[in-house]
Amino acid sequence: MSVRRSPRRASSASRPELTPIVTQLDAPLTIGLISDTHIFARGDRWVADPVVALFHRYRVGLIAHLGDVTSWRVLDQLGEIAPVLAVRGNNDLDDMAELPLRRELLIGPHRILMVHGHGGASAFAVASGAVSGYDCVLFGHSHKPLIEHKDGTLLVNPGSPSDRLFNPHFGLGILHVGVERIEAEVFVFLRPEELNRVEPEG
């Protein structure tokens, strides 16, 4: 996995921290999508076993954490499944602030943007305002699972597997990045054990 800084875009010239860090990967690739874990270093919670098991069943080659990680041990736990790339959320403070605000994934012919989604009128507004030039925008912040298309760009929010906030369900996602197209699955659940019934197609 090679990581390099992208050239600065004109839109981010006044705010260089918004220039995405670019990672180039090969297609096809299955990506586990997770966000807003809100698991703190001094707490006794971990990413639930059924979440880990689902990522194993899908044989994800990468995990994208879309912010509000709040503890490095979350990324360490996920990193035992597959390599992890994460962006900074509004609750990623202190040493978690080392995470970048944006990442750009170049996978085969596809350009994918990772953002948390804070700092605007809504997470969806932030994500939909960033679609130009991207095939897919991955975001979190609202804890609301969502798959939509805007101006030909796929927008995906996996929700949160551990903090529903004001939403009726927890959520988790899978992104299938093929050579020709990108497809997303988002799983909503009330209890993590419900994920044990989810099996990859084929």
N, C-alpha and C positions, 0 to 999 in steps of 0.2 A: 504494500500500500504506500503510494507516494503522496506526500502532502507538500503543497507549495502555495505561496500567496499569489492571488490573482492580481492582474493590473488594476489600479484604482479606476473606478468608474466615475464618470462626471457627476452622477447624482449623489455620490458619497464623498466628493472631494472635500467638503467642509466638515465631514464627520468620518474620518478614516476608520473608526472602529466598526462602521457598517460595511466596510469592504469585506466580502465573504472570503473565508479561507477555503481554498479549492482542494478537493481530493478526486483523483482520477482512478476509476475502477473499471473492470471488465464486465460486460454483459454476457450471459444472463446472470442476475444476482437477485436473491431473495433477502429482503430487509425486514427485520423486526422493528415495529414502530411503537414507541412508548413515550409518555410525557407526564409531567406533573405528578411525579411520584411522592414528593413532599415527605420523604423518609429522612429523618434527622439523625445525625451522627450519634447523639446521646440517647436516642430512643431504642425501643426493643423490636421495631418493625423491620422487615426485610421485604424485598420483592417476593410476592407469594409463589409458592412452589408450582401451582398450575400455570402461572405466567411463564416461568422458566421452562416448564415441560412443553408448553405450546411452541415456544421458540425452537426447542430441540426437535419437535416433531416436524416442523416446517424446514428444518435444516438451514436456518438463516445464516447467511455469510457475513452479515453486518447488522448491527443494531443502531438505530438512530433514536437518540433521546432528545426530545424537543423542548427541554428546559424545565426549570423548577425541579432540578435534581435534588438539591439541598444537602447532599452528602456524597463524598467521594466513594463511600463504601457501596453505594448503589451501582456506580459505574464499575467498581471492582467485581461485584457479584455478576452483573450482566456480562462483563468481560470474560468470565469463565465459559460463556456460551459461544461468543463470537466477538470480533473486534467491535468497539463502540465508538461512535462519534456523537458528540453532544453539543448543544448550544446553550447559552446562558439565558435563564429566565429572570423575572423580576424578584424572585425569592432566592436566587443564587448569589449569596453575599460572601463577604470575607474571602477566603481562598477559592471559593467556587466562582468568584468573579473573574478568574483566569480563563474561564470558558469564553469562546467567541460568541458574539451576538448573532452571527450568520455563518453558515457553511454552504458551500456549493459542491454538489456531487456531479461529476462528469462520468456517466456510466454508459459505455458504448456511445451511441449518438445522442443520448438524452442529457439534458441539463435539469438538475433538481436542486431546489433551494430549501434549506432548513432554517426556520426562524421560530422563536417562541410565540410571538404575536402580541406582546405587550407594547405599550407606548402609543397606541392609537385609539380610535373610537371604540373598536372591538377587535378581537383576535382575527375574526373573519375579514374585517376591513383592512387590517395590516397585511394579511396573506393575499387577499385579492388585489391589493394595491401593488403587489410585488410580482405579478404574473408575467410581466413583459420579458420576453426572451427565455422563459422557462417552460419546460414541459410539465413540471410538477412542482408544487409548493407544499411542503410539510410544515405543520405548525401545531401549537398546543394552546396553553394559557386559559382557554375557556372551560376546559375539562369536558367539552361537548363533542362526542364522536360525530364525525362528518365526512362524507365524500361528496364532492361537487365538482362541476366543471365551470370555468369562467374564461371566456375568450379563447377556448381551445386548450386551456391549462387545467390539469387535474389538481384539485385542492384536497388535502387529506389532513384531518385532525383525528388521531387515535383515541382521544379522551384520556382519562387517567385510570390506571388499574387499582388505585389505592385511595383516591379522594374524589368523590362524586361532585363536591361543592354543591351547587343547586340543581344538578342534573339527576334524572331518574336512574341512570345506569353508570357503571364503570365501563371503561373501554380499553381496547388494545388493537393493534393493527399489524398487517403484513402488506408489504409492497413487493410486487413481482415486476422486476425490471428486465424485460426481454430485449432482444436486438431490435424488434420492430415496434413494440408498444409497452406501455406501463399499465398495470392493473393493480387495484388496491382492494383489500378486504379489511373491514373493521368489525370487531366482535364486541357486542355489548352484553353485560352480565350484571347480575345482582350479587352473586357470590363467586369468588375465584374458582371454586370447584366446578362451576358450569363450563369452564374452559376445557375440562377433561373430555367433554363430548365432541370437541371440535377436532376434525381430522382433515389433513390436506386432501384435495381432490386428486384423483389419479394415483 
